[in-house]
Amino acid sequence: MEAGEPQAIFQQVSSTSASDWELQGWHDPRLNGGRFLDFTTKTHGEPLNVIISGLSDPFILTEFGFHQYAKSIGFSEECMGLHYGNIHEADLGDGDGRKQEMFLARQYYFPVWGTCWESVAGGQHFRAWKQNGTHANSGAWFIGASKEEHSGKHHTITADGYNLGRDYLVERATAGSHWKSNWWVADLEWKEGLLEPGNDGVNHGIDQDGRVAILTVRSV
C-alpha cells in the first residue's frame, strides 16, 4: 500500500453462495458466466475495478441518485448529452447476459462546460452497469474507471490509466462528498482474485494490478 492510500482491508476472494452475496451487497459475475472485464471488442475489455455495494444508501442505487452521487465526486454526464466513443457491454452474471453501459461519466472540471473540456483535454471517466437481473438482483453498481488521453490521441487510456482512474474515484469517495443537500462518505474494502493482474485480454494491452475497490456509500 502506498503512502497516503486510504486505509482498507485486503481480502483474497473465493466463490460465494447466494446468501453470501446478499450479505455483501454484490454477486461475483464469474459464478454465472460473467466476468470482471467488460466487452470493448469481441476479445478484449476494460476492467470493472470498482463496485458500489448494494448495501449502500438506497438513493444512490437508483439511476437518478447515482447521477447525483457522481456529481458529488467530480463527474457528470457527457458534454451536451452527446456520446463519444464506443458503447461498452458487460456481463455481470445476473441473468441479463451482455448489456450496454447505463452511464458514462466524465470528469467535471468546471461549471457549465466542465465535461466538454474533459472530452478535449482528457482526464478521468467511468462507465457503469447495474447488477439487477433475475439471477442476481444485488442492486450494486459495477464500474470501469480509467484515465484517458486527450482527443488528439483519440481518448486512448493513459499508461497505468486503469489503476489511476480507479484510485481517483476511490480517493474522492472515501474523502466524503456532497451534492446539494445530500452528503455521503464511502467505506472501502479492497478485493483481490476477481481480476487477473496484468494485461491479458485487457484493452490497449495496459497492465493493471487486479485489485477491485468495493465501496459501501453511506448517507451522513
TORRO-952177 format. One record per residue (C-alpha): residue in three letters; x, z, y. Coordinates in steps of 0.5 Angstrom, whole numbers, plus 500, padded with zeros to 3 digits. Layout:
REM TORRO-952177
{residu:ala&px:X&pz:Z&py:Y}
...
END
This chain:
REM TORRO-952177
{residu:met&px:500&pz:500&py:500}
{residu:glu&px:503&pz:498&py:507}
{residu:ala&px:503&pz:503&py:513}
{residu:gly&px:497&pz:503&py:517}
{residu:glu&px:493&pz:500&py:511}
{residu:pro&px:486&pz:504&py:510}
{residu:gln&px:486&pz:510&py:505}
{residu:ala&px:483&pz:508&py:499}
{residu:ile&px:482&pz:508&py:491}
{residu:phe&px:485&pz:503&py:487}
{residu:gln&px:482&pz:502&py:480}
{residu:gln&px:483&pz:497&py:474}
{residu:val&px:476&pz:494&py:472}
{residu:ser&px:474&pz:493&py:465}
{residu:ser&px:467&pz:490&py:463}
{residu:thr&px:461&pz:495&py:466}
{residu:ser&px:454&pz:496&py:463}
{residu:ala&px:448&pz:495&py:467}
{residu:ser&px:447&pz:502&py:468}
{residu:asp&px:454&pz:502&py:471}
{residu:trp&px:453&pz:496&py:476}
{residu:glu&px:446&pz:499&py:478}
{residu:leu&px:450&pz:506&py:480}
{residu:gln&px:456&pz:502&py:483}
{residu:gly&px:452&pz:497&py:487}
{residu:trp&px:454&pz:490&py:484}
{residu:his&px:455&pz:487&py:478}
{residu:asp&px:461&pz:483&py:475}
{residu:pro&px:459&pz:476&py:475}
{residu:arg&px:464&pz:475&py:469}
{residu:leu&px:459&pz:478&py:465}
{residu:asn&px:454&pz:473&py:465}
{residu:gly&px:459&pz:467&py:466}
{residu:gly&px:460&pz:467&py:474}
{residu:arg&px:467&pz:468&py:477}
{residu:phe&px:471&pz:471&py:483}
{residu:leu&px:473&pz:464&py:485}
{residu:asp&px:467&pz:460&py:489}
{residu:phe&px:467&pz:453&py:488}
{residu:thr&px:470&pz:449&py:493}
{residu:thr&px:472&pz:443&py:489}
{residu:lys&px:470&pz:441&py:482}
{residu:thr&px:476&pz:445&py:479}
{residu:his&px:478&pz:450&py:485}
{residu:gly&px:475&pz:455&py:489}
{residu:glu&px:477&pz:461&py:494}
{residu:pro&px:477&pz:468&py:492}
{residu:leu&px:471&pz:472&py:493}
{residu:asn&px:475&pz:478&py:496}
{residu:val&px:470&pz:483&py:499}
{residu:ile&px:464&pz:486&py:496}
{residu:ile&px:459&pz:489&py:501}
{residu:ser&px:456&pz:494&py:495}
{residu:gly&px:448&pz:494&py:494}
{residu:leu&px:449&pz:502&py:496}
{residu:ser&px:450&pz:500&py:503}
{residu:asp&px:445&pz:501&py:509}
{residu:pro&px:439&pz:497&py:506}
{residu:phe&px:438&pz:494&py:513}
{residu:ile&px:445&pz:490&py:512}
{residu:leu&px:443&pz:488&py:505}
{residu:thr&px:437&pz:484&py:509}
{residu:glu&px:439&pz:477&py:511}
{residu:phe&px:438&pz:479&py:519}
{residu:gly&px:441&pz:485&py:518}
{residu:phe&px:447&pz:482&py:515}
{residu:his&px:448&pz:478&py:521}
{residu:gln&px:447&pz:483&py:526}
{residu:tyr&px:453&pz:487&py:522}
{residu:ala&px:457&pz:481&py:522}
{residu:lys&px:457&pz:481&py:530}
{residu:ser&px:459&pz:488&py:530}
{residu:ile&px:465&pz:487&py:526}
{residu:gly&px:467&pz:481&py:531}
{residu:phe&px:464&pz:475&py:527}
{residu:ser&px:458&pz:471&py:529}
{residu:glu&px:454&pz:464&py:527}
{residu:glu&px:458&pz:458&py:528}
{residu:cys&px:459&pz:454&py:534}
{residu:met&px:452&pz:452&py:537}
{residu:gly&px:449&pz:453&py:530}
{residu:leu&px:453&pz:447&py:527}
{residu:his&px:456&pz:447&py:521}
{residu:tyr&px:464&pz:445&py:520}
{residu:gly&px:467&pz:443&py:513}
{residu:asn&px:464&pz:443&py:506}
{residu:ile&px:459&pz:447&py:503}
{residu:his&px:462&pz:452&py:498}
{residu:glu&px:458&pz:454&py:492}
{residu:ala&px:459&pz:461&py:488}
{residu:asp&px:456&pz:463&py:481}
{residu:leu&px:455&pz:471&py:482}
{residu:gly&px:453&pz:472&py:475}
{residu:asp&px:446&pz:474&py:477}
{residu:gly&px:442&pz:468&py:473}
{residu:asp&px:442&pz:463&py:479}
{residu:gly&px:448&pz:459&py:477}
{residu:arg&px:452&pz:456&py:482}
{residu:lys&px:448&pz:457&py:489}
{residu:gln&px:450&pz:455&py:496}
{residu:glu&px:453&pz:460&py:501}
{residu:met&px:448&pz:463&py:505}
{residu:phe&px:452&pz:465&py:511}
{residu:leu&px:458&pz:462&py:514}
{residu:ala&px:461&pz:467&py:520}
{residu:arg&px:467&pz:465&py:525}
{residu:gln&px:471&pz:470&py:529}
{residu:tyr&px:467&pz:471&py:535}
{residu:tyr&px:473&pz:471&py:541}
{residu:phe&px:469&pz:472&py:547}
{residu:pro&px:461&pz:471&py:549}
{residu:val&px:457&pz:465&py:549}
{residu:trp&px:463&pz:460&py:546}
{residu:gly&px:466&pz:465&py:542}
{residu:thr&px:466&pz:462&py:535}
{residu:cys&px:467&pz:455&py:538}
{residu:trp&px:474&pz:457&py:540}
{residu:glu&px:475&pz:459&py:533}
{residu:ser&px:473&pz:452&py:531}
{residu:val&px:478&pz:449&py:535}
{residu:ala&px:484&pz:454&py:535}
{residu:gly&px:483&pz:457&py:528}
{residu:gly&px:482&pz:464&py:526}
{residu:gln&px:478&pz:469&py:522}
{residu:his&px:472&pz:467&py:518}
{residu:phe&px:468&pz:468&py:512}
{residu:arg&px:463&pz:466&py:507}
{residu:ala&px:457&pz:470&py:504}
{residu:trp&px:453&pz:470&py:498}
{residu:lys&px:447&pz:475&py:496}
{residu:gln&px:447&pz:477&py:489}
{residu:asn&px:440&pz:477&py:488}
{residu:gly&px:438&pz:473&py:481}
{residu:thr&px:433&pz:476&py:476}
{residu:his&px:439&pz:477&py:471}
{residu:ala&px:443&pz:482&py:476}
{residu:asn&px:439&pz:484&py:483}
{residu:ser&px:444&pz:488&py:486}
{residu:gly&px:443&pz:486&py:493}
{residu:ala&px:450&pz:486&py:494}
{residu:trp&px:454&pz:481&py:499}
{residu:phe&px:460&pz:477&py:496}
{residu:ile&px:464&pz:475&py:501}
{residu:gly&px:470&pz:470&py:501}
{residu:ala&px:474&pz:472&py:507}
{residu:ser&px:480&pz:468&py:510}
{residu:lys&px:484&pz:466&py:516}
{residu:glu&px:484&pz:458&py:518}
{residu:glu&px:489&pz:454&py:522}
{residu:his&px:486&pz:450&py:528}
{residu:ser&px:482&pz:444&py:528}
{residu:gly&px:489&pz:440&py:529}
{residu:lys&px:491&pz:442&py:522}
{residu:his&px:483&pz:441&py:519}
{residu:his&px:482&pz:448&py:518}
{residu:thr&px:486&pz:449&py:512}
{residu:ile&px:488&pz:456&py:510}
{residu:thr&px:494&pz:459&py:513}
{residu:ala&px:500&pz:462&py:509}
{residu:asp&px:497&pz:468&py:506}
{residu:gly&px:490&pz:467&py:509}
{residu:tyr&px:486&pz:470&py:504}
{residu:asn&px:489&pz:476&py:504}
{residu:leu&px:490&pz:476&py:511}
{residu:gly&px:482&pz:474&py:512}
{residu:arg&px:480&pz:480&py:507}
{residu:asp&px:484&pz:485&py:511}
{residu:tyr&px:482&pz:483&py:517}
{residu:leu&px:475&pz:484&py:515}
{residu:val&px:476&pz:491&py:512}
{residu:glu&px:480&pz:494&py:518}
{residu:arg&px:474&pz:493&py:522}
{residu:ala&px:469&pz:495&py:517}
{residu:thr&px:473&pz:502&py:516}
{residu:ala&px:474&pz:503&py:523}
{residu:gly&px:467&pz:503&py:525}
{residu:ser&px:463&pz:498&py:529}
{residu:his&px:456&pz:498&py:532}
{residu:trp&px:451&pz:492&py:535}
{residu:lys&px:446&pz:494&py:540}
{residu:ser&px:443&pz:501&py:538}
{residu:asn&px:446&pz:500&py:530}
{residu:trp&px:452&pz:504&py:528}
{residu:trp&px:456&pz:503&py:522}
{residu:val&px:462&pz:505&py:518}
{residu:ala&px:464&pz:503&py:511}
{residu:asp&px:467&pz:507&py:505}
{residu:leu&px:473&pz:503&py:502}
{residu:glu&px:475&pz:502&py:495}
{residu:trp&px:480&pz:497&py:492}
{residu:lys&px:479&pz:494&py:485}
{residu:glu&px:484&pz:490&py:481}
{residu:gly&px:483&pz:486&py:475}
{residu:leu&px:477&pz:482&py:478}
{residu:leu&px:481&pz:476&py:481}
{residu:glu&px:488&pz:474&py:477}
{residu:pro&px:493&pz:475&py:482}
{residu:gly&px:497&pz:468&py:484}
{residu:asn&px:494&pz:461&py:486}
{residu:asp&px:492&pz:459&py:479}
{residu:gly&px:485&pz:455&py:481}
{residu:val&px:486&pz:457&py:488}
{residu:asn&px:484&pz:452&py:493}
{residu:his&px:490&pz:450&py:497}
{residu:gly&px:495&pz:453&py:492}
{residu:ile&px:495&pz:459&py:496}
{residu:asp&px:497&pz:466&py:493}
{residu:gln&px:493&pz:472&py:493}
{residu:asp&px:494&pz:479&py:491}
{residu:gly&px:488&pz:479&py:486}
{residu:arg&px:485&pz:485&py:490}
{residu:val&px:478&pz:486&py:492}
{residu:ala&px:475&pz:490&py:497}
{residu:ile&px:469&pz:494&py:495}
{residu:leu&px:465&pz:496&py:502}
{residu:thr&px:459&pz:501&py:502}
{residu:val&px:457&pz:501&py:509}
{residu:arg&px:453&pz:507&py:512}
{residu:ser&px:449&pz:508&py:518}
{residu:val&px:452&pz:513&py:522}
END
